Amino acid sequence: MKKSMTVGAFSLLAFTLIGLSVGLLYLFKKCFTILLGRTKKADDFSGLK
């Protein structure tokens, strides 16, 4: 019983971390594309990818 609870808590924590990281990456990419769209310096930032 205790082992299954630990596994469940660990999987829930991993799922939450994955969801947060994906959401942050999506927001960062969205803001980055908006910034690149406003400032016409896409050539300067293309070397970072």
PDB file of N, H, CA, C and O in Angstrom:
ATOM      1  N   MET A   1       0.850  -1.199   0.000  1.00  0.00           N
ATOM      2  CA  MET A   1       0.000   0.000   0.000  1.00  0.00           C
ATOM      3  C   MET A   1       0.882   1.244   0.000  1.00  0.00           C
ATOM      4  O   MET A   1       0.663   2.173  -0.778  1.00  0.00           O
ATOM      5  N   LYS A   2       1.864   1.250   0.867  1.00  0.00           N
ATOM      6  H   LYS A   2       2.041   0.495   1.499  1.00  0.00           H
ATOM      7  CA  LYS A   2       2.717   2.429   0.971  1.00  0.00           C
ATOM      8  C   LYS A   2       3.536   2.631  -0.304  1.00  0.00           C
ATOM      9  O   LYS A   2       3.753   3.761  -0.741  1.00  0.00           O
ATOM     10  N   LYS A   3       3.986   1.525  -0.894  1.00  0.00           N
ATOM     11  H   LYS A   3       3.810   0.606  -0.539  1.00  0.00           H
ATOM     12  CA  LYS A   3       4.795   1.628  -2.100  1.00  0.00           C
ATOM     13  C   LYS A   3       3.979   2.176  -3.272  1.00  0.00           C
ATOM     14  O   LYS A   3       4.458   3.011  -4.039  1.00  0.00           O
ATOM     15  N   SER A   4       2.735   1.691  -3.399  1.00  0.00           N
ATOM     16  H   SER A   4       2.346   1.012  -2.776  1.00  0.00           H
ATOM     17  CA  SER A   4       1.884   2.157  -4.490  1.00  0.00           C
ATOM     18  C   SER A   4       1.563   3.640  -4.318  1.00  0.00           C
ATOM     19  O   SER A   4       1.484   4.368  -5.308  1.00  0.00           O
ATOM     20  N   MET A   5       1.376   4.095  -3.090  1.00  0.00           N
ATOM     21  H   MET A   5       1.440   3.504  -2.286  1.00  0.00           H
ATOM     22  CA  MET A   5       1.115   5.517  -2.849  1.00  0.00           C
ATOM     23  C   MET A   5       2.324   6.357  -3.243  1.00  0.00           C
ATOM     24  O   MET A   5       2.178   7.440  -3.809  1.00  0.00           O
ATOM     25  N   THR A   6       3.519   5.851  -2.941  1.00  0.00           N
ATOM     26  H   THR A   6       3.637   4.971  -2.482  1.00  0.00           H
ATOM     27  CA  THR A   6       4.735   6.590  -3.300  1.00  0.00           C
ATOM     28  C   THR A   6       4.877   6.685  -4.809  1.00  0.00           C
ATOM     29  O   THR A   6       5.221   7.739  -5.345  1.00  0.00           O
ATOM     30  N   VAL A   7       4.610   5.578  -5.491  1.00  0.00           N
ATOM     31  H   VAL A   7       4.330   4.722  -5.056  1.00  0.00           H
ATOM     32  CA  VAL A   7       4.697   5.578  -6.952  1.00  0.00           C
ATOM     33  C   VAL A   7       3.667   6.530  -7.546  1.00  0.00           C
ATOM     34  O   VAL A   7       3.961   7.259  -8.493  1.00  0.00           O
ATOM     35  N   GLY A   8       2.460   6.521  -6.986  1.00  0.00           N
ATOM     36  H   GLY A   8       2.222   5.929  -6.216  1.00  0.00           H
ATOM     37  CA  GLY A   8       1.414   7.414  -7.483  1.00  0.00           C
ATOM     38  C   GLY A   8       1.772   8.877  -7.274  1.00  0.00           C
ATOM     39  O   GLY A   8       1.562   9.709  -8.156  1.00  0.00           O
ATOM     40  N   ALA A   9       2.318   9.188  -6.096  1.00  0.00           N
ATOM     41  H   ALA A   9       2.489   8.512  -5.379  1.00  0.00           H
ATOM     42  CA  ALA A   9       2.715  10.561  -5.814  1.00  0.00           C
ATOM     43  C   ALA A   9       3.852  10.987  -6.730  1.00  0.00           C
ATOM     44  O   ALA A   9       3.881  12.119  -7.212  1.00  0.00           O
ATOM     45  N   PHE A  10       4.797  10.063  -6.970  1.00  0.00           N
ATOM     46  H   PHE A  10       4.773   9.143  -6.578  1.00  0.00           H
ATOM     47  CA  PHE A  10       5.933  10.385  -7.837  1.00  0.00           C
ATOM     48  C   PHE A  10       5.479  10.617  -9.268  1.00  0.00           C
ATOM     49  O   PHE A  10       5.944  11.545  -9.929  1.00  0.00           O
ATOM     50  N   SER A  11       4.558   9.763  -9.753  1.00  0.00           N
ATOM     51  H   SER A  11       4.180   9.009  -9.216  1.00  0.00           H
ATOM     52  CA  SER A  11       4.060   9.935 -11.124  1.00  0.00           C
ATOM     53  C   SER A  11       3.267  11.232 -11.246  1.00  0.00           C
ATOM     54  O   SER A  11       3.348  11.917 -12.265  1.00  0.00           O
ATOM     55  N   LEU A  12       2.508  11.569 -10.218  1.00  0.00           N
ATOM     56  H   LEU A  12       2.442  11.012  -9.390  1.00  0.00           H
ATOM     57  CA  LEU A  12       1.743  12.821 -10.232  1.00  0.00           C
ATOM     58  C   LEU A  12       2.686  14.017 -10.256  1.00  0.00           C
ATOM     59  O   LEU A  12       2.456  14.984 -10.981  1.00  0.00           O
ATOM     60  N   LEU A  13       3.752  13.945  -9.457  1.00  0.00           N
ATOM     61  H   LEU A  13       3.940  13.160  -8.867  1.00  0.00           H
ATOM     62  CA  LEU A  13       4.731  15.031  -9.424  1.00  0.00           C
ATOM     63  C   LEU A  13       5.427  15.162 -10.770  1.00  0.00           C
ATOM     64  O   LEU A  13       5.613  16.271 -11.270  1.00  0.00           O
ATOM     65  N   ALA A  14       5.814  14.030 -11.360  1.00  0.00           N
ATOM     66  H   ALA A  14       5.663  13.129 -10.954  1.00  0.00           H
ATOM     67  CA  ALA A  14       6.478  14.063 -12.666  1.00  0.00           C
ATOM     68  C   ALA A  14       5.541  14.642 -13.725  1.00  0.00           C
ATOM     69  O   ALA A  14       5.961  15.448 -14.555  1.00  0.00           O
ATOM     70  N   PHE A  15       4.276  14.232 -13.693  1.00  0.00           N
ATOM     71  H   PHE A  15       3.935  13.577 -13.018  1.00  0.00           H
ATOM     72  CA  PHE A  15       3.298  14.738 -14.661  1.00  0.00           C
ATOM     73  C   PHE A  15       3.112  16.246 -14.512  1.00  0.00           C
ATOM     74  O   PHE A  15       3.013  16.967 -15.505  1.00  0.00           O
ATOM     75  N   THR A  16       3.063  16.722 -13.253  1.00  0.00           N
ATOM     76  H   THR A  16       3.143  16.136 -12.447  1.00  0.00           H
ATOM     77  CA  THR A  16       2.913  18.153 -13.004  1.00  0.00           C
ATOM     78  C   THR A  16       4.124  18.930 -13.511  1.00  0.00           C
ATOM     79  O   THR A  16       3.980  19.989 -14.122  1.00  0.00           O
ATOM     80  N   LEU A  17       5.325  18.396 -13.253  1.00  0.00           N
ATOM     81  H   LEU A  17       5.443  17.536 -12.757  1.00  0.00           H
ATOM     82  CA  LEU A  17       6.544  19.071 -13.714  1.00  0.00           C
ATOM     83  C   LEU A  17       6.601  19.115 -15.232  1.00  0.00           C
ATOM     84  O   LEU A  17       6.987  20.130 -15.812  1.00  0.00           O
ATOM     85  N   ILE A  18       6.218  18.015 -15.881  1.00  0.00           N
ATOM     86  H   ILE A  18       5.904  17.190 -15.410  1.00  0.00           H
ATOM     87  CA  ILE A  18       6.227  17.980 -17.346  1.00  0.00           C
ATOM     88  C   ILE A  18       5.225  18.998 -17.897  1.00  0.00           C
ATOM     89  O   ILE A  18       5.518  19.717 -18.853  1.00  0.00           O
ATOM     90  N   GLY A  19       4.039  19.050 -17.281  1.00  0.00           N
ATOM     91  H   GLY A  19       3.801  18.466 -16.505  1.00  0.00           H
ATOM     92  CA  GLY A  19       3.021  20.000 -17.735  1.00  0.00           C
ATOM     93  C   GLY A  19       3.479  21.443 -17.567  1.00  0.00           C
ATOM     94  O   GLY A  19       3.254  22.278 -18.443  1.00  0.00           O
ATOM     95  N   LEU A  20       4.121  21.734 -16.438  1.00  0.00           N
ATOM     96  H   LEU A  20       4.304  21.056 -15.726  1.00  0.00           H
ATOM     97  CA  LEU A  20       4.612  23.094 -16.195  1.00  0.00           C
ATOM     98  C   LEU A  20       5.705  23.462 -17.189  1.00  0.00           C
ATOM     99  O   LEU A  20       5.717  24.569 -17.726  1.00  0.00           O
ATOM    100  N   SER A  21       6.623  22.532 -17.431  1.00  0.00           N
ATOM    101  H   SER A  21       6.613  21.633 -16.995  1.00  0.00           H
ATOM    102  CA  SER A  21       7.723  22.829 -18.346  1.00  0.00           C
ATOM    103  C   SER A  21       7.205  23.045 -19.764  1.00  0.00           C
ATOM    104  O   SER A  21       7.668  23.942 -20.469  1.00  0.00           O
ATOM    105  N   VAL A  22       6.245  22.224 -20.179  1.00  0.00           N
ATOM    106  H   VAL A  22       5.869  21.495 -19.606  1.00  0.00           H
ATOM    107  CA  VAL A  22       5.675  22.379 -21.518  1.00  0.00           C
ATOM    108  C   VAL A  22       4.943  23.722 -21.623  1.00  0.00           C
ATOM    109  O   VAL A  22       5.060  24.423 -22.629  1.00  0.00           O
ATOM    110  N   GLY A  23       4.193  24.071 -20.581  1.00  0.00           N
ATOM    111  H   GLY A  23       4.098  23.502 -19.765  1.00  0.00           H
ATOM    112  CA  GLY A  23       3.477  25.347 -20.595  1.00  0.00           C
ATOM    113  C   GLY A  23       4.427  26.528 -20.632  1.00  0.00           C
ATOM    114  O   GLY A  23       4.190  27.496 -21.355  1.00  0.00           O
ATOM    115  N   LEU A  24       5.502  26.455 -19.857  1.00  0.00           N
ATOM    116  H   LEU A  24       5.694  25.668 -19.270  1.00  0.00           H
ATOM    117  CA  LEU A  24       6.486  27.537 -19.845  1.00  0.00           C
ATOM    118  C   LEU A  24       7.183  27.656 -21.188  1.00  0.00           C
ATOM    119  O   LEU A  24       7.413  28.763 -21.675  1.00  0.00           O
ATOM    120  N   LEU A  25       7.522  26.517 -21.790  1.00  0.00           N
ATOM    121  H   LEU A  25       7.335  25.618 -21.393  1.00  0.00           H
ATOM    122  CA  LEU A  25       8.164  26.546 -23.103  1.00  0.00           C
ATOM    123  C   LEU A  25       7.223  27.155 -24.139  1.00  0.00           C
ATOM    124  O   LEU A  25       7.658  27.926 -24.994  1.00  0.00           O
ATOM    125  N   TYR A  26       5.931  26.811 -24.065  1.00  0.00           N
ATOM    126  H   TYR A  26       5.578  26.184 -23.370  1.00  0.00           H
ATOM    127  CA  TYR A  26       4.954  27.353 -25.012  1.00  0.00           C
ATOM    128  C   TYR A  26       4.827  28.866 -24.848  1.00  0.00           C
ATOM    129  O   TYR A  26       4.826  29.604 -25.833  1.00  0.00           O
ATOM    130  N   LEU A  27       4.720  29.328 -23.591  1.00  0.00           N
ATOM    131  H   LEU A  27       4.721  28.728 -22.791  1.00  0.00           H
ATOM    132  CA  LEU A  27       4.609  30.766 -23.349  1.00  0.00           C
ATOM    133  C   LEU A  27       5.868  31.498 -23.789  1.00  0.00           C
ATOM    134  O   LEU A  27       5.788  32.576 -24.377  1.00  0.00           O
ATOM    135  N   PHE A  28       7.048  30.909 -23.503  1.00  0.00           N
ATOM    136  H   PHE A  28       7.114  30.033 -23.025  1.00  0.00           H
ATOM    137  CA  PHE A  28       8.307  31.537 -23.876  1.00  0.00           C
ATOM    138  C   PHE A  28       8.429  31.631 -25.387  1.00  0.00           C
ATOM    139  O   PHE A  28       8.864  32.654 -25.915  1.00  0.00           O
ATOM    140  N   LYS A  29       8.046  30.566 -26.084  1.00  0.00           N
ATOM    141  H   LYS A  29       7.692  29.735 -25.654  1.00  0.00           H
ATOM    142  CA  LYS A  29       8.116  30.576 -27.542  1.00  0.00           C
ATOM    143  C   LYS A  29       7.155  31.608 -28.125  1.00  0.00           C
ATOM    144  O   LYS A  29       7.483  32.304 -29.086  1.00  0.00           O
ATOM    145  N   LYS A  30       5.957  31.699 -27.529  1.00  0.00           N
ATOM    146  H   LYS A  30       5.691  31.134 -26.748  1.00  0.00           H
ATOM    147  CA  LYS A  30       4.963  32.655 -28.014  1.00  0.00           C
ATOM    148  C   LYS A  30       5.466  34.088 -27.825  1.00  0.00           C
ATOM    149  O   LYS A  30       5.395  34.902 -28.746  1.00  0.00           O
ATOM    150  N   CYS A  31       5.976  34.392 -26.624  1.00  0.00           N
ATOM    151  H   CYS A  31       6.033  33.731 -25.876  1.00  0.00           H
ATOM    152  CA  CYS A  31       6.498  35.731 -26.357  1.00  0.00           C
ATOM    153  C   CYS A  31       7.711  36.021 -27.241  1.00  0.00           C
ATOM    154  O   CYS A  31       7.893  37.146 -27.706  1.00  0.00           O
ATOM    155  N   PHE A  32       8.537  35.000 -27.468  1.00  0.00           N
ATOM    156  H   PHE A  32       8.389  34.086 -27.091  1.00  0.00           H
ATOM    157  CA  PHE A  32       9.745  35.194 -28.277  1.00  0.00           C
ATOM    158  C   PHE A  32       9.369  35.516 -29.714  1.00  0.00           C
ATOM    159  O   PHE A  32       9.973  36.394 -30.330  1.00  0.00           O
ATOM    160  N   THR A  33       8.371  34.812 -30.258  1.00  0.00           N
ATOM    161  H   THR A  33       7.880  34.099 -29.758  1.00  0.00           H
ATOM    162  CA  THR A  33       7.958  35.075 -31.630  1.00  0.00           C
ATOM    163  C   THR A  33       7.312  36.459 -31.737  1.00  0.00           C
ATOM    164  O   THR A  33       7.473  37.145 -32.746  1.00  0.00           O
ATOM    165  N   ILE A  34       6.579  36.869 -30.689  1.00  0.00           N
ATOM    166  H   ILE A  34       6.448  36.311 -29.869  1.00  0.00           H
ATOM    167  CA  ILE A  34       5.960  38.207 -30.701  1.00  0.00           C
ATOM    168  C   ILE A  34       7.053  39.281 -30.689  1.00  0.00           C
ATOM    169  O   ILE A  34       6.973  40.269 -31.419  1.00  0.00           O
ATOM    170  N   LEU A  35       8.070  39.073 -29.853  1.00  0.00           N
ATOM    171  H   LEU A  35       8.134  38.270 -29.261  1.00  0.00           H
ATOM    172  CA  LEU A  35       9.165  40.036 -29.783  1.00  0.00           C
ATOM    173  C   LEU A  35       9.916  40.087 -31.101  1.00  0.00           C
ATOM    174  O   LEU A  35      10.290  41.163 -31.568  1.00  0.00           O
ATOM    175  N   LEU A  36      10.140  38.918 -31.705  1.00  0.00           N
ATOM    176  H   LEU A  36       9.837  38.044 -31.326  1.00  0.00           H
ATOM    177  CA  LEU A  36      10.847  38.887 -32.988  1.00  0.00           C
ATOM    178  C   LEU A  36      10.005  39.545 -34.071  1.00  0.00           C
ATOM    179  O   LEU A  36      10.540  40.182 -34.979  1.00  0.00           O
ATOM    180  N   GLY A  37       8.699  39.393 -33.976  1.00  0.00           N
ATOM    181  H   GLY A  37       8.265  38.876 -33.239  1.00  0.00           H
ATOM    182  CA  GLY A  37       7.820  39.995 -34.973  1.00  0.00           C
ATOM    183  C   GLY A  37       7.842  41.517 -34.877  1.00  0.00           C
ATOM    184  O   GLY A  37       7.771  42.211 -35.891  1.00  0.00           O
ATOM    185  N   ARG A  38       7.942  42.036 -33.641  1.00  0.00           N
ATOM    186  H   ARG A  38       8.000  41.473 -32.817  1.00  0.00           H
ATOM    187  CA  ARG A  38       7.951  43.495 -33.469  1.00  0.00           C
ATOM    188  C   ARG A  38       9.299  44.079 -33.862  1.00  0.00           C
ATOM    189  O   ARG A  38       9.373  45.024 -34.648  1.00  0.00           O
ATOM    190  N   THR A  39      10.368  43.505 -33.306  1.00  0.00           N
ATOM    191  H   THR A  39      10.307  42.737 -32.668  1.00  0.00           H
ATOM    192  CA  THR A  39      11.702  43.980 -33.659  1.00  0.00           C
ATOM    193  C   THR A  39      12.205  43.167 -34.835  1.00  0.00           C
ATOM    194  O   THR A  39      12.315  41.943 -34.754  1.00  0.00           O
ATOM    195  N   LYS A  40      12.505  43.838 -35.912  1.00  0.00           N
ATOM    196  H   LYS A  40      12.416  44.831 -35.978  1.00  0.00           H
ATOM    197  CA  LYS A  40      12.898  43.140 -37.138  1.00  0.00           C
ATOM    198  C   LYS A  40      14.346  42.689 -37.060  1.00  0.00           C
ATOM    199  O   LYS A  40      15.150  43.005 -37.937  1.00  0.00           O
ATOM    200  N   LYS A  41      14.684  41.938 -35.991  1.00  0.00           N
ATOM    201  H   LYS A  41      14.031  41.681 -35.279  1.00  0.00           H
ATOM    202  CA  LYS A  41      16.053  41.457 -35.828  1.00  0.00           C
ATOM    203  C   LYS A  41      16.074  39.933 -35.757  1.00  0.00           C
ATOM    204  O   LYS A  41      16.788  39.357 -34.935  1.00  0.00           O
ATOM    205  N   ALA A  42      15.301  39.286 -36.609  1.00  0.00           N
ATOM    206  H   ALA A  42      14.721  39.754 -37.276  1.00  0.00           H
ATOM    207  CA  ALA A  42      15.230  37.823 -36.582  1.00  0.00           C
ATOM    208  C   ALA A  42      16.580  37.221 -36.970  1.00  0.00           C
ATOM    209  O   ALA A  42      16.931  36.140 -36.497  1.00  0.00           O
ATOM    210  N   ASP A  43      17.328  37.896 -37.811  1.00  0.00           N
ATOM    211  H   ASP A  43      17.044  38.774 -38.196  1.00  0.00           H
ATOM    212  CA  ASP A  43      18.623  37.363 -38.246  1.00  0.00           C
ATOM    213  C   ASP A  43      19.627  37.326 -37.091  1.00  0.00           C
ATOM    214  O   ASP A  43      20.493  36.452 -37.048  1.00  0.00           O
ATOM    215  N   ASP A  44      19.512  38.273 -36.155  1.00  0.00           N
ATOM    216  H   ASP A  44      18.809  38.983 -36.190  1.00  0.00           H
ATOM    217  CA  ASP A  44      20.435  38.303 -35.021  1.00  0.00           C
ATOM    218  C   ASP A  44      20.175  37.136 -34.058  1.00  0.00           C
ATOM    219  O   ASP A  44      21.111  36.593 -33.470  1.00  0.00           O
ATOM    220  N   PHE A  45      18.910  36.758 -33.902  1.00  0.00           N
ATOM    221  H   PHE A  45      18.150  37.199 -34.380  1.00  0.00           H
ATOM    222  CA  PHE A  45      18.573  35.706 -32.942  1.00  0.00           C
ATOM    223  C   PHE A  45      18.560  34.317 -33.568  1.00  0.00           C
ATOM    224  O   PHE A  45      18.439  33.323 -32.851  1.00  0.00           O
ATOM    225  N   SER A  46      18.681  34.228 -34.883  1.00  0.00           N
ATOM    226  H   SER A  46      18.779  35.035 -35.466  1.00  0.00           H
ATOM    227  CA  SER A  46      18.619  32.914 -35.520  1.00  0.00           C
ATOM    228  C   SER A  46      19.829  32.066 -35.141  1.00  0.00           C
ATOM    229  O   SER A  46      19.750  30.838 -35.189  1.00  0.00           O
ATOM    230  N   GLY A  47      20.941  32.686 -34.766  1.00  0.00           N
ATOM    231  H   GLY A  47      21.006  33.683 -34.727  1.00  0.00           H
ATOM    232  CA  GLY A  47      22.130  31.931 -34.398  1.00  0.00           C
ATOM    233  C   GLY A  47      22.008  31.269 -33.036  1.00  0.00           C
ATOM    234  O   GLY A  47      22.785  30.366 -32.727  1.00  0.00           O
ATOM    235  N   LEU A  48      21.031  31.703 -32.192  1.00  0.00           N
ATOM    236  H   LEU A  48      20.400  32.437 -32.444  1.00  0.00           H
ATOM    237  CA  LEU A  48      20.885  31.131 -30.859  1.00  0.00           C
ATOM    238  C   LEU A  48      20.209  29.768 -30.907  1.00  0.00           C
ATOM    239  O   LEU A  48      20.407  28.951 -30.007  1.00  0.00           O
ATOM    240  N   LYS A  49      19.407  29.508 -31.950  1.00  0.00           N
ATOM    241  H   LYS A  49      19.246  30.172 -32.681  1.00  0.00           H
ATOM    242  CA  LYS A  49      18.644  28.250 -31.996  1.00  0.00           C
ATOM    243  C   LYS A  49      19.543  27.090 -32.393  1.00  0.00           C
ATOM    244  O   LYS A  49      19.079  25.953 -32.485  1.00  0.00           O
TER     245      LYS A  49
END
